Amino acid sequence: MHKLVRYGDFRWRIEKSGGMRVPGVIYADEEGLEAIRRDRSLDQVVNVAHLPGIVGQSMAMPDIHWGYGFPIGGVAAMDMEEGVISPGGVGYDINCGVRLAVSNLRREEVAPHLEKLVTALFSKIPCGVGGGGSIRLGRKELADLLVRGARWSVERGYGSAEDLRHTEEEGRLRSADPDAVSSRAFERGFDQVGTLGSGNHFLEVGYVESIFDEEAARAFGLEEGAVTVLLHCGSRGFGHQVATDFLQAMQKAAGRERISIPDRQLACVPIRSSTGQRYMAAMACAANYAWANRQVLLHLTREVFSQLFRGAPLRLLYDVSHNIAKVESHTVKGKKRELCVHRKGATRAFPPGHPDVPDRYRSVGQPVLIPGDMGTGSYVLVGTERAMEETFGSTCHGAGRVKSRSEARKKIRLEELERKLASEGVVFRAKSRRTLVEEAPDAYKRIDGVVGVVHGAGISRKVARLKPMAVVKG
């Protein structure tokens, strides 16, 4: 048990002790803290605080739960010269992220056609464990995709330049180098562009239920009753293989580098080392793969909407990553520093005026997309200056699990879940009945509570709440 000291609204500190280089900071309310204490995620916050070159503090967002290496919901910034890079601080699903599109359709126009819509989407969107899509790539073309990211998709007719302007990093990390990627990762990536996958990935049709911030909502083009589409997925088997390859490589290299870590799952190497640079290049390839994938998925969704609703457009509001490590400029103790910010199950939340925020939104700040569980709701928030000051421009990424997948299968009955979704008016299709149970609302924290913490702490601000109408899962 770790001693937590409350030092402000929604903030708790674990003071430095032993080999900790920085304190731990947890964003949570009383209810959330009770759930957090039930797993080993606080141990992981402490473990991350031991890493060489960590700057500021080891942080955890209110959706924190146990993960591999870092907790899911963990944020840590590393000095570029003295710090380390750890695949456990990014995750296996590199650049798992969320994309939100907005329609000019109203809820009442779409509601009578939900069954037809979700059936068409389920037929159009390849999903499920290991599922491949209609796009088959050779090695040369996949290498080009890994360098170009979402732009590769747009150049082949899967979207527009406007989509790129409304995607984090414009859908491409420029440090990508396909030569850093293994043959096995290439093999796993040949046929999974334009596929949803399984687990907690989903496509959700919903509508804007309520608006909290009129100014930001106007900038984002959100109105009550407008139909929305959320896409949640990542780099599929390609990214998983990149993570696997480099975890193995770093576990071997850590000994050579004489890095002492409290948990072997935190295998890491100096950022500037050859292995560190190769991982950054391969991770960027996986991030670009994920952006290309989400771009194709949005195009397929647009085709379905266009066919069913007479050409109704879907405008991309924004696309955010929440499993990534990126080199960013931040002010630390009054000085600008280049840092490598690990966000694992955490979302970038840059403030008004930041040059990395698209022109359309710069006056209000970066859109932040926080999906909840199916059947409950999701949120659009906006980044703040306080996030830049406290969390290296970071906030939560979702509701966060309170039951493991195995626990959910034991405790949640499919029949009850189906009745609950039906009572909420949510139409659903899933490739696997097992996935439905594993991703049931009762397996997750209350999204309203999680978002209430980051809003109350000021590290992002509520703009709108989305209500689901239809869900497609793997």
C-alpha positions as a Markdown table, in Angstrom:
| # | Residue | x | y | z |
|---|---|---|---|---|
| 1 | Met | 0.0 | 0.0 | 0.0 |
| 2 | His | 1.3 | 3.4 | -1.0 |
| 3 | Lys | 0.8 | 6.5 | 1.1 |
| 4 | Leu | -1.2 | 9.0 | -0.9 |
| 5 | Val | -1.1 | 12.7 | 0.1 |
| 6 | Arg | -3.9 | 14.8 | -1.2 |
| 7 | Tyr | -2.6 | 18.2 | -2.3 |
| 8 | Gly | -5.4 | 19.8 | -4.3 |
| 9 | Asp | -8.7 | 19.0 | -5.9 |
| 10 | Phe | -8.5 | 15.6 | -7.7 |
| 11 | Arg | -4.7 | 15.3 | -7.1 |
| 12 | Trp | -2.8 | 12.8 | -5.0 |
| 13 | Arg | 0.9 | 12.5 | -4.5 |
| 14 | Ile | 3.2 | 9.6 | -3.8 |
| 15 | Glu | 6.3 | 11.2 | -2.3 |
| 16 | Lys | 9.8 | 10.1 | -3.5 |
| 17 | Ser | 11.3 | 7.2 | -1.7 |
| 18 | Gly | 13.9 | 4.5 | -2.3 |
| 19 | Gly | 15.1 | 4.7 | -5.9 |
| 20 | Met | 12.3 | 7.0 | -7.1 |
| 21 | Arg | 13.8 | 10.0 | -9.1 |
| 22 | Val | 10.5 | 11.9 | -9.0 |
| 23 | Pro | 7.2 | 11.8 | -7.1 |
| 24 | Gly | 4.1 | 10.0 | -8.4 |
| 25 | Val | 0.9 | 12.0 | -9.1 |
| 26 | Ile | -2.5 | 10.5 | -9.5 |
| 27 | Tyr | -5.6 | 12.4 | -10.8 |
| 28 | Ala | -8.7 | 10.9 | -9.1 |
| 29 | Asp | -11.7 | 11.5 | -7.0 |
| 30 | Glu | -12.5 | 9.4 | -3.9 |
| 31 | Glu | -14.6 | 6.9 | -5.8 |
| 32 | Gly | -12.0 | 6.5 | -8.5 |
| 33 | Leu | -9.2 | 6.1 | -5.9 |
| 34 | Glu | -11.0 | 3.2 | -4.3 |
| 35 | Ala | -11.1 | 1.3 | -7.7 |
| 36 | Ile | -7.4 | 2.2 | -8.4 |
| 37 | Arg | -6.3 | 0.7 | -5.1 |
| 38 | Arg | -7.7 | -2.7 | -6.1 |
| 39 | Asp | -5.0 | -3.5 | -8.7 |
| 40 | Arg | -1.2 | -3.0 | -8.9 |
| 41 | Ser | -1.3 | 0.2 | -11.0 |
| 42 | Leu | 0.0 | 2.4 | -8.2 |
| 43 | Asp | 3.0 | 0.1 | -8.0 |
| 44 | Gln | 3.5 | 0.8 | -11.7 |
| 45 | Val | 3.3 | 4.6 | -11.1 |
| 46 | Val | 6.1 | 4.2 | -8.5 |
| 47 | Asn | 8.1 | 1.9 | -10.8 |
| 48 | Val | 8.0 | 4.4 | -13.7 |
| 49 | Ala | 9.3 | 7.1 | -11.3 |
| 50 | His | 12.6 | 5.1 | -11.1 |
| 51 | Leu | 13.4 | 5.4 | -14.8 |
| 52 | Pro | 16.6 | 7.4 | -15.7 |
| 53 | Gly | 16.0 | 10.9 | -17.1 |
| 54 | Ile | 12.3 | 11.2 | -16.0 |
| 55 | Val | 11.3 | 14.8 | -15.7 |
| 56 | Gly | 8.7 | 16.3 | -13.3 |
| 57 | Gln | 6.7 | 13.4 | -12.0 |
| 58 | Ser | 5.3 | 10.0 | -12.9 |
| 59 | Met | 1.6 | 10.7 | -13.6 |
| 60 | Ala | -1.6 | 8.7 | -13.8 |
| 61 | Met | -4.9 | 9.8 | -15.2 |
| 62 | Pro | -8.2 | 8.9 | -13.6 |
| 63 | Asp | -8.8 | 6.0 | -16.0 |
| 64 | Ile | -5.6 | 4.3 | -14.7 |
| 65 | His | -5.5 | 0.5 | -14.4 |
| 66 | Trp | -2.8 | -2.1 | -14.6 |
| 67 | Gly | -1.0 | -2.6 | -17.8 |
| 68 | Tyr | 2.3 | -4.0 | -19.2 |
| 69 | Gly | 5.1 | -2.0 | -17.7 |
| 70 | Phe | 3.5 | 1.4 | -17.4 |
| 71 | Pro | -0.1 | 1.6 | -16.1 |
| 72 | Ile | -2.7 | 2.3 | -18.7 |
| 73 | Gly | -3.4 | 5.9 | -18.1 |
| 74 | Gly | 0.3 | 6.6 | -17.4 |
| 75 | Val | 2.2 | 9.7 | -18.6 |
| 76 | Ala | 6.0 | 10.3 | -18.3 |
| 77 | Ala | 8.3 | 12.7 | -19.9 |
| 78 | Met | 12.0 | 11.9 | -20.5 |
| 79 | Asp | 15.0 | 14.1 | -21.0 |
| 80 | Met | 16.3 | 13.6 | -24.5 |
| 81 | Glu | 19.9 | 13.3 | -23.5 |
| 82 | Glu | 19.7 | 11.4 | -20.2 |
| 83 | Gly | 16.3 | 9.7 | -20.5 |
| 84 | Val | 15.2 | 6.3 | -21.7 |
| 85 | Ile | 12.5 | 5.0 | -24.1 |
| 86 | Ser | 10.4 | 2.1 | -23.0 |
| 87 | Pro | 7.9 | 0.1 | -25.2 |
| 88 | Gly | 6.0 | -0.5 | -22.0 |
| 89 | Gly | 5.3 | 3.2 | -21.9 |
| 90 | Val | 3.6 | 3.1 | -25.3 |
| 91 | Gly | 1.9 | -0.3 | -25.3 |
| 92 | Tyr | 1.4 | -3.1 | -27.7 |
| 93 | Asp | -1.3 | -1.4 | -29.8 |
| 94 | Ile | 0.9 | 1.5 | -30.9 |
| 95 | Asn | -1.1 | 4.6 | -31.8 |
| 96 | Cys | -4.4 | 3.1 | -30.7 |
| 97 | Gly | -6.5 | 6.2 | -31.0 |
| 98 | Val | -9.9 | 7.8 | -31.6 |
| 99 | Arg | -11.4 | 9.6 | -34.7 |
| 100 | Leu | -14.6 | 11.6 | -34.5 |
| 101 | Ala | -16.6 | 12.5 | -37.6 |
| 102 | Val | -19.7 | 14.7 | -37.6 |
| 103 | Ser | -22.7 | 14.6 | -40.0 |
| 104 | Asn | -25.2 | 17.2 | -41.0 |
| 105 | Leu | -27.9 | 14.5 | -40.3 |
| 106 | Arg | -30.1 | 14.8 | -37.2 |
| 107 | Arg | -30.8 | 12.0 | -34.7 |
| 108 | Glu | -34.4 | 11.8 | -35.7 |
| 109 | Glu | -33.4 | 11.3 | -39.4 |
| 110 | Val | -31.1 | 8.3 | -38.6 |
| 111 | Ala | -33.0 | 6.6 | -35.7 |
| 112 | Pro | -35.6 | 4.9 | -37.9 |
| 113 | His | -32.8 | 3.3 | -40.1 |
| 114 | Leu | -30.4 | 2.1 | -37.3 |
| 115 | Glu | -30.9 | -1.6 | -38.0 |
| 116 | Lys | -30.1 | -1.1 | -41.7 |
| 117 | Leu | -27.2 | 1.2 | -41.0 |
| 118 | Val | -25.5 | -1.0 | -38.4 |
| 119 | Thr | -26.0 | -4.0 | -40.7 |
| 120 | Ala | -24.4 | -2.2 | -43.6 |
| 121 | Leu | -21.5 | -1.0 | -41.5 |
| 122 | Phe | -20.9 | -4.4 | -40.0 |
| 123 | Ser | -20.8 | -5.8 | -43.6 |
| 124 | Lys | -18.5 | -3.1 | -44.9 |
| 125 | Ile | -16.0 | -2.8 | -42.0 |
| 126 | Pro | -13.7 | -5.9 | -41.6 |
| 127 | Cys | -13.4 | -6.7 | -38.0 |
| 128 | Gly | -12.5 | -9.5 | -35.6 |
| 129 | Val | -9.3 | -11.2 | -34.3 |
| 130 | Gly | -6.7 | -11.3 | -37.0 |
| 131 | Gly | -9.2 | -10.2 | -39.6 |
| 132 | Gly | -7.8 | -8.9 | -42.9 |
| 133 | Gly | -9.4 | -6.4 | -45.3 |
| 134 | Ser | -9.7 | -5.9 | -49.0 |
| 135 | Ile | -6.5 | -3.9 | -49.3 |
| 136 | Arg | -3.5 | -6.2 | -49.9 |
| 137 | Leu | -0.1 | -4.6 | -50.0 |
| 138 | Gly | 3.3 | -5.7 | -51.2 |
| 139 | Arg | 6.4 | -4.9 | -49.2 |
| 140 | Lys | 7.4 | -1.9 | -51.2 |
| 141 | Glu | 3.9 | -0.3 | -51.0 |
| 142 | Leu | 3.6 | -1.1 | -47.3 |
| 143 | Ala | 7.0 | 0.6 | -46.7 |
| 144 | Asp | 5.6 | 3.7 | -48.5 |
| 145 | Leu | 2.6 | 3.6 | -46.2 |
| 146 | Leu | 4.8 | 3.4 | -43.1 |
| 147 | Val | 6.6 | 6.6 | -44.2 |
| 148 | Arg | 3.5 | 8.5 | -45.4 |
| 149 | Gly | 0.8 | 7.5 | -42.9 |
| 150 | Ala | -2.6 | 8.9 | -43.4 |
| 151 | Arg | -1.4 | 10.8 | -46.4 |
| 152 | Trp | -0.8 | 7.5 | -48.2 |
| 153 | Ser | -4.5 | 6.7 | -47.7 |
| 154 | Val | -5.7 | 10.2 | -48.9 |
| 155 | Glu | -3.5 | 10.0 | -52.0 |
| 156 | Arg | -5.3 | 6.8 | -53.0 |
| 157 | Gly | -8.7 | 8.3 | -52.7 |
| 158 | Tyr | -9.5 | 7.4 | -49.1 |
| 159 | Gly | -10.2 | 11.0 | -47.9 |
| 160 | Ser | -9.1 | 14.5 | -48.4 |
| 161 | Ala | -6.4 | 17.0 | -47.4 |
| 162 | Glu | -8.9 | 18.5 | -45.0 |
| 163 | Asp | -8.8 | 15.1 | -43.1 |
| 164 | Leu | -5.1 | 15.4 | -42.7 |
| 165 | Arg | -5.3 | 19.0 | -41.3 |
| 166 | His | -7.7 | 17.6 | -38.6 |
| 167 | Thr | -5.5 | 14.7 | -37.6 |
| 168 | Glu | -2.9 | 14.8 | -34.8 |
| 169 | Glu | 0.6 | 15.3 | -36.5 |
| 170 | Glu | -1.4 | 15.5 | -39.7 |
| 171 | Gly | -1.4 | 11.7 | -39.6 |
| 172 | Arg | 2.3 | 11.2 | -39.9 |
| 173 | Leu | 5.4 | 10.9 | -37.7 |
| 174 | Arg | 8.4 | 11.9 | -39.9 |
| 175 | Ser | 10.9 | 9.9 | -37.9 |
| 176 | Ala | 9.5 | 6.6 | -39.4 |
| 177 | Asp | 12.1 | 4.3 | -41.0 |
| 178 | Pro | 10.8 | 1.0 | -42.5 |
| 179 | Asp | 14.4 | -0.5 | -42.3 |
| 180 | Ala | 13.9 | -0.6 | -38.5 |
| 181 | Val | 10.9 | -2.9 | -38.8 |
| 182 | Ser | 11.2 | -6.7 | -38.8 |
| 183 | Ser | 10.1 | -9.0 | -41.6 |
| 184 | Arg | 7.5 | -10.6 | -39.3 |
| 185 | Ala | 5.9 | -7.2 | -38.6 |
| 186 | Phe | 5.8 | -6.6 | -42.4 |
| 187 | Glu | 4.0 | -9.9 | -42.9 |
| 188 | Arg | 1.4 | -9.1 | -40.2 |
| 189 | Gly | 0.8 | -5.7 | -41.9 |
| 190 | Phe | 0.2 | -6.7 | -45.5 |
| 191 | Asp | -3.6 | -7.2 | -45.2 |
| 192 | Gln | -4.8 | -5.3 | -42.1 |
| 193 | Val | -5.1 | -1.7 | -43.4 |
| 194 | Gly | -8.8 | -0.7 | -43.3 |
| 195 | Thr | -9.7 | -3.2 | -40.5 |
| 196 | Leu | -11.2 | -2.6 | -37.1 |
| 197 | Gly | -9.8 | -5.6 | -35.1 |
| 198 | Ser | -11.2 | -6.8 | -31.9 |
| 199 | Gly | -11.0 | -6.2 | -28.1 |
| 200 | Asn | -12.0 | -2.7 | -27.1 |
| 201 | His | -12.0 | -1.4 | -30.7 |
| 202 | Phe | -15.2 | -0.2 | -32.1 |
| 203 | Leu | -17.2 | 1.9 | -34.5 |
| 204 | Glu | -20.0 | 3.9 | -32.8 |
| 205 | Val | -22.8 | 5.9 | -34.3 |
| 206 | Gly | -24.2 | 8.4 | -31.9 |
| 207 | Tyr | -25.5 | 12.0 | -31.5 |
| 208 | Val | -24.6 | 15.1 | -29.6 |
| 209 | Glu | -26.6 | 14.8 | -26.4 |
| 210 | Ser | -25.6 | 18.0 | -24.7 |
| 211 | Ile | -23.2 | 21.0 | -25.0 |
| 212 | Phe | -21.2 | 22.4 | -22.1 |
| 213 | Asp | -19.0 | 24.9 | -23.8 |
| 214 | Glu | -20.8 | 26.9 | -26.5 |
| 215 | Glu | -17.7 | 28.7 | -27.9 |
| 216 | Ala | -15.6 | 25.5 | -28.3 |
| 217 | Ala | -18.6 | 23.6 | -29.7 |
| 218 | Arg | -19.1 | 26.3 | -32.4 |
| 219 | Ala | -15.4 | 26.0 | -33.3 |
| 220 | Phe | -15.7 | 22.2 | -33.5 |
| 221 | Gly | -19.0 | 22.4 | -35.5 |
| 222 | Leu | -21.0 | 20.5 | -32.9 |
| 223 | Glu | -24.7 | 21.0 | -32.3 |
| 224 | Glu | -27.2 | 19.2 | -30.1 |
| 225 | Gly | -28.8 | 16.3 | -32.0 |
| 226 | Ala | -26.2 | 16.1 | -34.7 |
| 227 | Val | -25.2 | 12.5 | -35.7 |
| 228 | Thr | -21.6 | 11.5 | -35.0 |
| 229 | Val | -19.3 | 8.6 | -35.7 |
| 230 | Leu | -16.5 | 7.5 | -33.4 |
| 231 | Leu | -13.8 | 5.1 | -34.6 |
| 232 | His | -11.5 | 3.5 | -32.1 |
| 233 | Cys | -8.6 | 1.3 | -33.3 |
| 234 | Gly | -4.9 | 1.2 | -33.8 |
| 235 | Ser | -2.0 | -0.4 | -35.7 |
| 236 | Arg | -3.3 | -4.0 | -35.5 |
| 237 | Gly | -0.9 | -6.9 | -35.7 |
| 238 | Phe | 1.8 | -4.7 | -37.2 |
| 239 | Gly | 2.1 | -2.5 | -34.1 |
| 240 | His | 1.9 | -5.5 | -31.8 |
| 241 | Gln | 4.8 | -7.1 | -33.6 |
| 242 | Val | 6.9 | -4.0 | -33.4 |
| 243 | Ala | 6.3 | -3.8 | -29.6 |
| 244 | Thr | 7.1 | -7.5 | -29.2 |
| 245 | Asp | 10.3 | -7.2 | -31.2 |
| 246 | Phe | 11.7 | -4.3 | -29.3 |
| 247 | Leu | 10.6 | -5.5 | -25.9 |
| 248 | Gln | 12.8 | -8.5 | -26.5 |
| 249 | Ala | 15.6 | -6.4 | -27.9 |
| 250 | Met | 15.6 | -4.0 | -24.9 |
| 251 | Gln | 15.5 | -6.7 | -22.3 |
| 252 | Lys | 18.8 | -7.9 | -23.8 |
| 253 | Ala | 20.2 | -4.4 | -24.2 |
| 254 | Ala | 19.2 | -3.2 | -20.7 |
| 255 | Gly | 22.0 | -5.3 | -19.2 |
| 256 | Arg | 24.6 | -3.9 | -21.6 |
| 257 | Glu | 23.4 | -0.4 | -20.8 |
| 258 | Arg | 23.6 | -1.1 | -17.0 |
| 259 | Ile | 20.1 | 0.3 | -16.4 |
| 260 | Ser | 18.6 | -0.8 | -13.1 |
| 261 | Ile | 14.8 | -1.1 | -13.3 |
| 262 | Pro | 12.3 | -2.4 | -10.6 |
| 263 | Asp | 10.2 | -4.3 | -13.2 |
| 264 | Arg | 11.5 | -6.2 | -16.2 |
| 265 | Gln | 8.4 | -5.1 | -18.1 |
| 266 | Leu | 9.9 | -1.6 | -18.0 |
| 267 | Ala | 12.7 | -2.8 | -20.3 |
| 268 | Cys | 14.2 | 0.4 | -21.8 |
| 269 | Val | 17.3 | 1.9 | -23.3 |
| 270 | Pro | 18.7 | 5.4 | -23.6 |
| 271 | Ile | 16.7 | 7.4 | -26.2 |
| 272 | Arg | 20.0 | 8.3 | -28.0 |
| 273 | Ser | 21.3 | 4.7 | -28.1 |
| 274 | Ser | 21.2 | 2.8 | -31.4 |
| 275 | Thr | 18.4 | 0.5 | -30.1 |
| 276 | Gly | 16.5 | 3.5 | -28.8 |
| 277 | Gln | 16.6 | 5.3 | -32.1 |
| 278 | Arg | 15.6 | 2.1 | -34.0 |
| 279 | Tyr | 12.6 | 1.7 | -31.7 |
| 280 | Met | 11.6 | 5.3 | -32.2 |
| 281 | Ala | 11.8 | 4.8 | -36.0 |
| 282 | Ala | 9.8 | 1.5 | -35.9 |
| 283 | Met | 7.3 | 2.9 | -33.5 |
| 284 | Ala | 6.7 | 5.9 | -35.8 |
| 285 | Cys | 6.1 | 3.4 | -38.6 |
| 286 | Ala | 3.4 | 1.7 | -36.5 |
| 287 | Ala | 1.9 | 5.1 | -35.6 |
| 288 | Asn | 1.7 | 5.9 | -39.3 |
| 289 | Tyr | 0.1 | 2.5 | -40.0 |
| 290 | Ala | -2.6 | 3.3 | -37.5 |
| 291 | Trp | -3.3 | 6.7 | -38.9 |
| 292 | Ala | -3.5 | 5.2 | -42.5 |
| 293 | Asn | -5.8 | 2.5 | -41.1 |
| 294 | Arg | -8.3 | 4.9 | -39.4 |
| 295 | Gln | -8.3 | 7.0 | -42.5 |
| 296 | Val | -9.4 | 4.1 | -44.7 |
| 297 | Leu | -12.0 | 3.1 | -42.0 |
| 298 | Leu | -13.5 | 6.6 | -42.1 |
| 299 | His | -13.7 | 6.4 | -45.9 |
| 300 | Leu | -15.6 | 3.0 | -45.8 |
| 301 | Thr | -18.0 | 4.5 | -43.2 |
| 302 | Arg | -18.5 | 7.6 | -45.4 |
| 303 | Glu | -19.5 | 5.2 | -48.3 |
| 304 | Val | -22.1 | 3.6 | -46.2 |
| 305 | Phe | -23.6 | 6.9 | -45.0 |
| 306 | Ser | -23.6 | 8.2 | -48.5 |
| 307 | Gln | -25.4 | 5.2 | -49.9 |
| 308 | Leu | -28.1 | 5.1 | -47.1 |
| 309 | Phe | -28.6 | 8.9 | -46.7 |
| 310 | Arg | -28.3 | 10.3 | -50.2 |
| 311 | Gly | -24.7 | 11.6 | -50.1 |
| 312 | Ala | -24.7 | 12.9 | -46.5 |
| 313 | Pro | -21.2 | 14.0 | -45.7 |
| 314 | Leu | -19.1 | 13.0 | -42.7 |
| 315 | Arg | -16.7 | 15.8 | -41.6 |
| 316 | Leu | -13.7 | 14.7 | -39.7 |
| 317 | Leu | -13.6 | 16.7 | -36.5 |
| 318 | Tyr | -10.3 | 15.3 | -35.2 |
| 319 | Asp | -8.2 | 12.2 | -34.7 |
| 320 | Val | -6.1 | 11.7 | -31.5 |
| 321 | Ser | -3.6 | 9.1 | -30.5 |
| 322 | His | -3.4 | 7.6 | -27.0 |
| 323 | Asn | -0.6 | 5.0 | -27.1 |
| 324 | Ile | 2.5 | 6.8 | -28.3 |
| 325 | Ala | 5.9 | 8.4 | -27.3 |
| 326 | Lys | 6.6 | 11.7 | -29.1 |
| 327 | Val | 9.4 | 14.4 | -29.0 |
| 328 | Glu | 7.8 | 17.6 | -27.9 |
| 329 | Ser | 8.8 | 21.0 | -26.6 |
| 330 | His | 7.7 | 21.9 | -23.0 |
| 331 | Thr | 8.5 | 24.5 | -20.4 |
| 332 | Val | 10.1 | 23.0 | -17.3 |
| 333 | Lys | 10.9 | 25.4 | -14.4 |
| 334 | Gly | 10.8 | 28.4 | -16.8 |
| 335 | Lys | 13.0 | 26.8 | -19.5 |
| 336 | Lys | 12.1 | 25.3 | -22.9 |
| 337 | Arg | 13.2 | 21.7 | -23.2 |
| 338 | Glu | 12.8 | 18.9 | -25.8 |
| 339 | Leu | 11.3 | 15.9 | -24.1 |
| 340 | Cys | 10.1 | 12.5 | -25.1 |
| 341 | Val | 6.6 | 12.2 | -23.7 |
| 342 | His | 5.3 | 8.7 | -23.2 |
| 343 | Arg | 1.5 | 8.6 | -23.2 |
| 344 | Lys | 0.1 | 5.1 | -22.6 |
| 345 | Gly | -3.7 | 5.3 | -22.5 |
| 346 | Ala | -3.5 | 9.0 | -22.3 |
| 347 | Thr | -4.4 | 11.8 | -24.8 |
| 348 | Arg | -2.7 | 14.9 | -25.9 |
| 349 | Ala | -4.5 | 18.0 | -24.7 |
| 350 | Phe | -2.8 | 21.1 | -26.1 |
| 351 | Pro | -4.1 | 24.6 | -25.2 |
| 352 | Pro | -5.4 | 27.6 | -27.2 |
| 353 | Gly | -2.7 | 29.2 | -29.4 |
| 354 | His | -0.5 | 26.1 | -29.6 |
| 355 | Pro | 1.0 | 25.8 | -33.1 |
| 356 | Asp | 0.2 | 22.1 | -33.3 |
| 357 | Val | -3.5 | 22.7 | -32.9 |
| 358 | Pro | -5.3 | 23.0 | -36.3 |
| 359 | Asp | -6.0 | 26.6 | -37.5 |
| 360 | Arg | -9.8 | 26.0 | -37.2 |
| 361 | Tyr | -9.5 | 25.2 | -33.5 |
| 362 | Arg | -6.5 | 27.2 | -32.4 |
| 363 | Ser | -8.5 | 30.0 | -30.7 |
| 364 | Val | -10.1 | 27.4 | -28.4 |
| 365 | Gly | -7.6 | 24.6 | -28.1 |
| 366 | Gln | -7.1 | 21.0 | -29.3 |
| 367 | Pro | -10.1 | 18.7 | -29.5 |
| 368 | Val | -9.8 | 15.8 | -26.9 |
| 369 | Leu | -11.9 | 12.7 | -27.7 |
| 370 | Ile | -12.7 | 10.5 | -24.7 |
| 371 | Pro | -14.8 | 7.4 | -25.6 |
| 372 | Gly | -16.8 | 5.6 | -22.9 |
| 373 | Asp | -18.1 | 2.1 | -22.9 |
| 374 | Met | -20.8 | 0.9 | -25.4 |
| 375 | Gly | -24.2 | 1.9 | -24.2 |
| 376 | Thr | -23.2 | 4.8 | -21.9 |
| 377 | Gly | -21.7 | 7.8 | -23.7 |
| 378 | Ser | -18.5 | 9.6 | -24.8 |
| 379 | Tyr | -17.1 | 13.1 | -24.4 |
| 380 | Val | -15.5 | 15.8 | -26.5 |
| 381 | Leu | -13.2 | 18.0 | -24.4 |
| 382 | Val | -10.7 | 20.7 | -25.2 |
| 383 | Gly | -7.1 | 21.1 | -24.1 |
| 384 | Thr | -6.0 | 23.7 | -21.6 |
| 385 | Glu | -3.0 | 25.8 | -20.5 |
| 386 | Arg | -3.1 | 24.0 | -17.1 |
| 387 | Ala | -2.5 | 20.7 | -18.9 |
| 388 | Met | 0.7 | 22.2 | -20.4 |
| 389 | Glu | 1.8 | 23.4 | -17.0 |
| 390 | Glu | 1.1 | 20.1 | -15.1 |
| 391 | Thr | 0.9 | 17.1 | -17.3 |
| 392 | Phe | 3.0 | 17.9 | -20.4 |
| 393 | Gly | -0.3 | 18.6 | -22.3 |
| 394 | Ser | -2.0 | 15.3 | -21.4 |
| 395 | Thr | -5.3 | 14.1 | -20.1 |
| 396 | Cys | -7.2 | 10.8 | -19.8 |
| 397 | His | -8.1 | 8.5 | -22.8 |
| 398 | Gly | -11.3 | 6.7 | -21.8 |
| 399 | Ala | -13.3 | 5.2 | -18.9 |
| 400 | Gly | -10.7 | 2.7 | -17.8 |
| 401 | Arg | -11.3 | -0.9 | -16.8 |
| 402 | Val | -12.5 | -2.1 | -13.4 |
| 403 | Lys | -12.8 | -5.7 | -14.4 |
| 404 | Ser | -10.3 | -7.7 | -16.3 |
| 405 | Arg | -11.5 | -9.5 | -19.4 |
| 406 | Ser | -11.5 | -12.8 | -17.7 |
| 407 | Glu | -13.4 | -11.4 | -14.7 |
| 408 | Ala | -16.0 | -9.9 | -17.0 |
| 409 | Arg | -16.6 | -13.2 | -18.6 |
| 410 | Lys | -17.1 | -14.8 | -15.2 |
| 411 | Lys | -19.4 | -12.1 | -13.8 |
| 412 | Ile | -21.4 | -10.6 | -16.7 |
| 413 | Arg | -24.2 | -12.6 | -18.4 |
| 414 | Leu | -24.6 | -12.0 | -22.1 |
| 415 | Glu | -28.4 | -12.1 | -22.0 |
| 416 | Glu | -28.5 | -9.4 | -19.3 |
| 417 | Leu | -26.1 | -7.2 | -21.3 |
| 418 | Glu | -28.2 | -7.6 | -24.5 |
| 419 | Arg | -31.3 | -6.6 | -22.6 |
| 420 | Lys | -29.5 | -3.6 | -21.1 |
| 421 | Leu | -28.3 | -2.3 | -24.5 |
| 422 | Ala | -31.7 | -2.8 | -26.0 |
| 423 | Ser | -33.3 | -0.8 | -23.1 |
| 424 | Glu | -30.8 | 2.0 | -23.8 |
| 425 | Gly | -31.9 | 1.9 | -27.5 |
| 426 | Val | -28.4 | 0.8 | -28.7 |
| 427 | Val | -28.3 | -1.4 | -31.7 |
| 428 | Phe | -25.2 | -3.6 | -31.9 |
| 429 | Arg | -23.3 | -6.1 | -34.1 |
| 430 | Ala | -20.2 | -8.0 | -32.9 |
| 431 | Lys | -18.1 | -10.6 | -34.5 |
| 432 | Ser | -17.7 | -12.4 | -31.1 |
| 433 | Arg | -20.2 | -12.8 | -28.3 |
| 434 | Arg | -17.2 | -13.1 | -26.0 |
| 435 | Thr | -16.0 | -9.6 | -26.9 |
| 436 | Leu | -19.4 | -8.2 | -26.1 |
| 437 | Val | -19.2 | -9.5 | -22.5 |
| 438 | Glu | -15.5 | -8.5 | -22.1 |
| 439 | Glu | -16.4 | -4.9 | -23.2 |
| 440 | Ala | -19.7 | -4.6 | -21.2 |
| 441 | Pro | -20.3 | -1.3 | -19.4 |
| 442 | Asp | -20.0 | -3.0 | -16.0 |
| 443 | Ala | -16.4 | -3.8 | -16.9 |
| 444 | Tyr | -15.5 | -0.1 | -17.0 |
| 445 | Lys | -15.4 | 2.9 | -14.7 |
| 446 | Arg | -18.2 | 5.5 | -15.0 |
| 447 | Ile | -17.1 | 7.7 | -17.9 |
| 448 | Asp | -18.9 | 10.7 | -16.3 |
| 449 | Gly | -16.8 | 10.4 | -13.2 |
| 450 | Val | -13.5 | 10.0 | -15.1 |
| 451 | Val | -14.2 | 13.0 | -17.3 |
| 452 | Gly | -15.4 | 14.9 | -14.2 |
| 453 | Val | -12.0 | 14.5 | -12.7 |
| 454 | Val | -10.0 | 15.9 | -15.6 |
| 455 | His | -12.5 | 18.7 | -16.0 |
| 456 | Gly | -12.4 | 19.5 | -12.3 |
| 457 | Ala | -8.6 | 19.4 | -12.3 |
| 458 | Gly | -8.5 | 21.8 | -15.3 |
| 459 | Ile | -6.3 | 19.6 | -17.4 |
| 460 | Ser | -9.1 | 19.5 | -20.1 |
| 461 | Arg | -12.5 | 21.0 | -20.3 |
| 462 | Lys | -15.8 | 19.5 | -21.2 |
| 463 | Val | -17.3 | 20.6 | -24.5 |
| 464 | Ala | -20.0 | 18.0 | -25.4 |
| 465 | Arg | -21.4 | 14.6 | -24.4 |
| 466 | Leu | -22.2 | 12.0 | -27.1 |
| 467 | Lys | -24.9 | 9.4 | -26.7 |
| 468 | Pro | -24.5 | 6.1 | -28.7 |
| 469 | Met | -27.2 | 4.7 | -31.0 |
| 470 | Ala | -25.4 | 1.8 | -32.7 |
| 471 | Val | -22.1 | 0.0 | -32.1 |
| 472 | Val | -20.0 | -2.3 | -34.3 |
| 473 | Lys | -17.4 | -4.5 | -32.5 |
| 474 | Gly | -14.9 | -7.2 | -33.5 |
